[in-house]
Every structure is written in structure tokens, then in C-alpha cells.
Amino acid sequence: MMFSLIGFHASLGEFAALMFFWAFIELYSGADSNIRRAKLAVLLGVVFLFAAWFVGGFYYVEFYGSGVKPLIKEGPFPWAHKVVMETKEHVFLFLPFLGLLAYSLVQRLGSQVANDGRTRVAAMYAAGSVVVIAAGMAFFGFLVSSGFRAALEQIAL
Amino acid sequence: MNKFSIKALAYACHAVIWFVALITIATELAEPVKGFLAGLTGHHWTAKGIISLVIFFAVAFILAKKEDPEDVTGLVRGVLISAVLGAITIFVFYLFEYS
């Protein structure tokens, strides 16, 4: 249960990053058909972000605090929790809101501000920031998992 | 989401980012703050998330009718700077706590 949840959380987060990256590319191209696809991509991206938040939060509250955190803190890489996980769990909270900002910017394209190049650039900034921060979250997740694995190895070997 | 101006959403993002950064530091430095948040929802992190949602939509509703400038890139760039500084603030705080 615990490992499926973390895999599910990571997959949802990666799909979210992929959707925002897709939106970024479509926005860069900028034709009407690209904008239509960008609208779909950011919508899916926001849904994946909120789903990743919910699943990751459930895992964090129900399993991580009682089963994983104490082992990491006693293991060879305690910083994996004390610095990396603590930062990850809080910076993650920025993402759904940056996603909503990107969604709102993209929805305005082609209707309220037809051919507004500056709004398109702003939407690219917002979508790109979600991609970069989500990639950072994935890397931090890898570090936390490494801290847990190192702690288990210390016990087993 | 179209009922909110971009300016309203940008300010809402600023509010959430700095709320998260400051409440994160506050909960680590003052145990009663963490206890209070945990008392609200059962876990301090869950409370931070729910309060962030409330702050985001409250600020967005209050500022919903604020008129957007013709060029909104400055607003979005400001949010990105806030996000980077907020993330660095949290990371450096925990780094100092650890060392």
C-alpha cells in the first residue's frame, strides 16, 4: 500500500509536469490550434497537480510520519528528511496555485486577448515554472527515497 | 477562473507563497503554532494546505475586479521571483536548523 501510494503520487506529479511542458511547447508555437491544445494540457496539468497533492498528502500523513521519517532520521542521511523532505513538503504547496495561474492565463488566450503575445509569454513563464519546480520535487523525492533506502541497508547489513 | 483578474490571481499566489514560507518557520520555532494547526485538521501540514486554499481564493475574490495591465508578464514574473525566494527561504531555514 505504502509503496504503491508513493509511486502513484510520483506518477501524478510527473504527468502534471509533462502536461505543463506540453502546454509550454504549444504556447511557444502559438497558432490557434496550438492554443486549443495548450488549454487542454494545462487543464489536465492542474487536475494531475491536485491529484498528486491529495495522494501525496494522504501518504505523508498516514504512512511517512510514522513509518519512514523515524528510520531516515536514524539512518546515515538524516538530512534527507530534516532538510530535503521538510523543504519538499512545503515548496510543493506552491505548485497547485502556480498551476491555477497558468491555467487562467492560457484560458484567456484566443478569446479575451486574441493574439496577445505578451499574455502568451506570461503563460509560458507560469507553465515553465511549474515544470521546473515539479522537476525539483521529483529530484527531492529521489533524495528522500535514497535516505530511506540507506537507512534500511544500515539495518539489514 | 476567468472571473478573477490576473492581477488578483498573482497577488493570491504571492499571499500563499509567503504564508507557507512564514508559517513553516513559525511552526518550527514555536511548538504551540504547530499544535494549533494540528488541532485544526489532525496534522499541521494538512492545515497549511487548507489554509493556503482559503487564502488563495479569499485574496482572489477580494481583488477579482482589479483591472489588469495590458502586459501581464510583469505580474507573472513577480510571482516567479516570489516562488524562488520563498523556496530558498524554506530551504535555507531547514539547512540552518540542521547544521
Interface residues (C-beta under 8 A of the other chain):
Chain A: W53 G57 Y60 V61 G65 P78 W79 K82 V83 E86 T87 E89 H90 V91 L93 F94 F97 L98 L100 L101 Y103 S104 L105 Q107 R108 Q112 R118 T119 V121 A122 A123 Y125 A126 S129 I133 G136
Chain B: M1 N2 F4 I6 L9 A10 A12 C13 V16 I17 V20 A21 T24 G42 H43 W45 T46 K48 G49 S52 F56 E70 D71 V72 T73 L75 V76 R77 V79 L80 A83 G86 A87 I90 F91 Y94 L95 E97 Y98
